[in-house]
C-alpha cells in the first residue's frame, strides 16, 4: 500500500498569504475566492481602481462575506504596469504579511488590444508590454524577498503567471487582430520558464496558466466579435467556454501541497 503523507490536507492553503493582481473581477476574483475558501489567511487583491462596479472595494466586500472562511481579503489600489506602482504595492504587501512572507504571487492583470494591424496605435503596444511582460518581471523581482521568506524546499512559495493560449498560436488576425497581445503572452510563457530555473533553487516554483476563452470583461468584446459564446463553444472540444471552477481548481492545485513539485 502506498503511504500518502498528509493526504487530508493535500489541497489545503491553510494559513497561506497570497497576492492576486487584477483581482477585482474575472479570473483574478475566481482565484482569490478559491484561495480564501481553501483556507488562506490573507489574500491581497489589487487593481487600478478602488471604487466603482469593477473596483477593488466591491470585490473585497464580496470576498470577506464568503461563508465559512477564516482568513480575510485586503484590497490595494495599484498599477502593476508602472514601476513606482509596483514598488508601492510590494511595500504595502510587506506590511500586511509581516514575518510570514508571501506564499503565493498570481500575476493575473493584463491588457489587450484588438484591431487591424495597420490601425494599432503605439500607445496600445506600450500598455500591453508594460502590463503583460515588464510588469510581471518587475513585480516578481520586487516581491522576491517576501517569497524567499515564505518558501521552503518541502513547501515552496508559488508564482503563477496567467497568460493565454494566444501565446502559443495565432488566434486572430485581420479586423480582430491581437498581434501584440499574442506576442506579449508568448513572452510571458518564456518569462515563466526562466523564472522556474532562476527561482527554483530559492524554493519558489513558477508556472504559467494559459486559459482559452472565459467570459470576462477583457474577453467580452472579442467573444462578441467572433460570434458570441455559443459560436465559440462549438469550436472547443468540450463544447463550452471556461467556468470559474476551472481556473479556481487549477490555481488551488498549483498552490497547494499537491502542486509543490510542479
N, C-alpha and C positions, 0 to 999 in steps of 0.2 A: 504493500500500500504506500502511495506517495504521501509524504508529510508536507502539507502546505501550511507554512507558518502564518499565523495571524489572518487566516482566510476571512474571518468575520469583518475585518476592517480593511480588506484589500482595496475597496473603492471609497474609503473614507478620507475626508480632508479635515478631520478633527483638529482644531487649533491652528490651522494654517492662515497665513496672510497672503493677500492677492491684490494686484493692481491690474485693472482692465481698462485699456484706453478705448474710446468710443463706446463706453459702457452705458450710455443713457437710452439706447434703443437697439433694436435688431439683434444681430448675433452677439454683440457685446453684452446686452442685457440678458439674453438667454444664458450665457456662460456665467455671468455674475450671479444670477438666480440659482443656477446649479451648484455653484461653489458654496453659497450660503446653506442650501438645503443638504449639502454633503458634509456640513459641519465646520466650515471655515469660520475662524474667529473674527476676521476683519477682511472686508472686500472694499477696496477703494476704486470707485469708478470715476472716470474723467471724460470730459468733452469740452468743447469750447464755450458752450452756453450754460449758464447756471439755471436760468428760469425759462419758462415757456413750455409749450406742449412737448417738445423734444429735449428739454433741458435736463440737467443733472438732478435738480431738486425733486422733480416728479418721479424720476427713476429711483432715487434713494428712498423716497417715501414708500413706494411700492415694495422695494426690497426689504425694508425694515418691518413691513407688515406681513411678510411671508409667515405662514403658520409653522410653529414648531422649531424655528431657528434659534440658535443660541448665540450666534455671532451678530455682527452689525455691518451695515454698509455706510460708507462715508463718501461724499462727493467732493471733488476738487475740480474747479474750472481751470482748464489749461489747453494751450495749443501745442500739441506734440509734433507739429511740423516746424516749430520755432525753437532755436537753441536756448534762448532765455526762458521760454515757457517750460522747456524740459527741465532745466536746472531748478526752476522754482517748484515744479511738480515733485521732483525727487526729494527736494528739501522738506516739503510738506509730508511726503510719504515716510521719510526717515523719522520725522517727529511722531507720526502716528504709530509706526510699528515698534519703535524703541529698540530694545535689545533683542527682539525676536527676529529681526531681519525680514526680508521679503522672500517668501517661499515660491510665489507664482507671479510671473510677469506675462500678461497677454497683450501683445501689440496688435490691436484689432482696428484702430482708427484708420480710415482710408479715404481716398478721394479718387474720383473717376471723371472722365470726360468723353462724351460721345458726339462725333460729328464726322463729316467728310475730312479726309486727310488734309485737303487744301485749306479748310476753314478753321482748323485748330489753332487758337491764338497762343502766343508764347506763354502767357500767364497760366494757362491750363497745364502746360508741361512742368512749369516751376512748382505749382501747387502739388501736382501728383508726385513728383520725385521727392519734394521736401517731406511730404507726409508718409508716403508708402515705402520710401527707401532710406533717405538720410535720417528721417525722424526715428525709424526703427533702430538704425545703427546707434544714434546718439543716446536714445533712451536706454537701450541695453547697456551701453558704455557707462552712463552716469549711474544706473541702478546696480551695476556690478558689485560694488562693495556690500550693498544690502543683501544681494542674492548669495554672495560668498558667505556672509554671516549666517544665513539660514541653512545652506546646503551641507550635507554630509555625504560620504561615499554610499552609505546604505539608503539615504533619503535625500537625493539631490534636490536643489532648487530647480524650478521648471520655467523655461522660456517657450511660449507659444507665439508663433507668428501667423496671423490669419491672412492668408494670401488668396489665391483664386485659381480655378482651372485655366483661366486666361493666361496664367504664367507658363503653361506647357502646351498650348495650342494657339491657333489664330482663329478666335471665335467670330469676330465681327469686323468687316471692312465696309467700304462704301459709306452710305449715309449714316450708318450706325457704328462707324469705326471707333475702336477703343485702342488704338495702336500704342500710345504712350502708357496707358493703364496696363496693357498686357506686358509691355517691356518692364514696367516697374514691378509687376508681380513676378516676372522671371528673375529679376534682381533680388526680390525678397526671398525667393526659393534659394538662391545661391548664398545670400546672407545667412540663412538658416543652416546651410551645410558648413559654412565657415565657422559659425558660432558653435556648432556641435563639436568641431575639432578643437577650437580655441578654448571653449569653456568647460568641456567635459572633464579635463583634469582638475578643474576648480569646483567640481561637484555641482555642475549645472547642466541639465540636459536641454537640448534645443530641438524643437520640432515645428514643422510647417504644416498647417492645415490648409488645404486648397478646396474650398467649397465650390460646388456648382451653383445653380440658381436657388436662392432662398428669397421669398417675398420680403423685401426690406425697402427702406427709403432709398438707399443707394442704388438698388437694382430695379426699382419700380418703373422708372422711365424707360429703361432698356427693355424690360419684360413687356411693357405695353407696346413698344415699337416693334417688337418681334412677334406680335400676335397674341400676347396675353398668357396667363398662367396655364390655361387649358391647352393651348397650342404647344407651349414649351414642354409641358408634361409628357406629351406624346413622343417627344424626342429623347426622353430619358428611359433607359431600360426598365426601371421600376415603375414607370408611368406616373411619376409625381415629382414635384419640387421638394426642396428640403423643408423639414419641420423643426421647430425649436428643440425637440428632444434629440434630433440627430446631432446637432452641434454640441448640445449640452452633454450628451453621453460620451462623445469623443473627448471633450475637454476634461471631463471627470476622469476618464481612463488615463489620459496622458499625465494628469497632475496628481493622481493618487498613487499609493504603493504599487498598484497593478502595472503602472507605466514607468516605474523607476529605472528600467533598463532599456527604454526605447529612445 
